Each structure stands twice: as C-alpha cells, then as structure tokens.
C-alpha cells in the first residue's frame, strides 16, 4: 500500500496510458444502468468510478473502495470536480474484508486488482465479492492474462519476481479463477496492455 500512497498524485500520468483502453472495455462490458448500485474495487484515482457515478444517476449508487488514503482523496477530488460526489461514496478498506452488507450491490468492477493478491488469497477475495453481490448481479474483472503467455509475459513475470513493487500485477488465468470461485463467465474480451495479453471477463453467480 505504501507505494500506492506515495504514487497517488502522479499515478495517472504513467499508468493511464497503459490501462485506459482495457479499463474502458471492462466498463463497456459491465454496462451499468441508471438506478443500479456498483462497487469499484481498488478504485485508485477514480477513473472508472467517475463513469459509474454518471451512469447510475440520481437513483443509483456508485461506491469506490481503496486501501490507500491518498487514492481515496484523489478519487473524491475527481468526483467533486465533475459534480458527481452526490451519487458516489468512497470507502477506505481492503478487498478481502469489504465494509458493505451482504447482497448489497448489483455489480462489482475490478481493474488490475485481483492479480495483486497472492494466489492463495484470491479465493478469499472472490468469496467476499460474492458475499456483497446481489444474487442476480454480475462482476467484471480486468486482469493481465497468462492464457497466451509468450516471451514478453515471461520477461514481465521475471521482473515481477525481482521487483514486485515496480511490476505489481502478475498474469493469471482469469476465466478459470472466476469459475473455480463459483462465478459463471458470460463474456470474455482479449486485450493487450502494451505487449502483455489481458482479459476482460464478465460473470454472474452460478
């Protein structure tokens, strides 16, 4: 968390050029509608949350969750700047223990978040997302993918092992991971972040 806390004021300058198009693909697939409630897990500087707050309108609710206080402040400022702070809340918290009631949200979104967790922890994270999701709800997860791993992916994984703060996300088998946690993948898009393969998966509860 310390790295994200320090990086918050300038995070978008170096990360957004790589993440923006894939994140937008996920937002498009999730297709949040007016009146819905949506949680953005690991909302960062609020790029996705701003769009969700606009999409849900006055009758809906968008909630951003992040562990880093500085990221929460950046998100709050982005919402206020656009006049969207009345339809959105920022919650400081951990994706493994979300301070939200059971069955409380229609949709969960997570972009380059799930693969930050150690492999043994991922089922715990996904179980928490299942807990807060309405039985008729859906999730959209954006993650680096190991499905078509080539030389660039293997080089990235080496960098991740040597310097996990610099290359914090790591490629995972996203569809399989969601299915093992009790989700039903509905649609998948295959994207790229620079030369790294990524997956965008929308799923509901089985």
HELIX and SHEET records of a PDB file:
HELIX    1   1 UNK A    2  UNK A    7  1                                   6    
HELIX    2   2 UNK A    8  UNK A   10  5                                   3    
HELIX    3   3 UNK A   11  UNK A   30  1                                  20    
HELIX    4   4 UNK A   47  UNK A   56  1                                  10    
HELIX    5   5 UNK A   69  UNK A   81  1                                  13    
HELIX    6   6 UNK A  114  UNK A  116  5                                   3    
HELIX    7   7 UNK A  119  UNK A  132  1                                  14    
HELIX    8   8 UNK A  151  UNK A  162  1                                  12    
HELIX    9   9 UNK A  174  UNK A  180  1                                   7    
SHEET    1   A 7 UNK A  88  UNK A  92  0                                        
SHEET    2   A 7 UNK A  61  UNK A  66  1                                        
SHEET    3   A 7 UNK A  37  UNK A  41  1                                        
SHEET    4   A 7 UNK A 105  UNK A 111  1                                        
SHEET    5   A 7 UNK A 133  UNK A 144  1                                        
SHEET    6   A 7 UNK A 196  UNK A 205 -1                                        
SHEET    7   A 7 UNK A 183  UNK A 193 -1                                        
END                                                                             
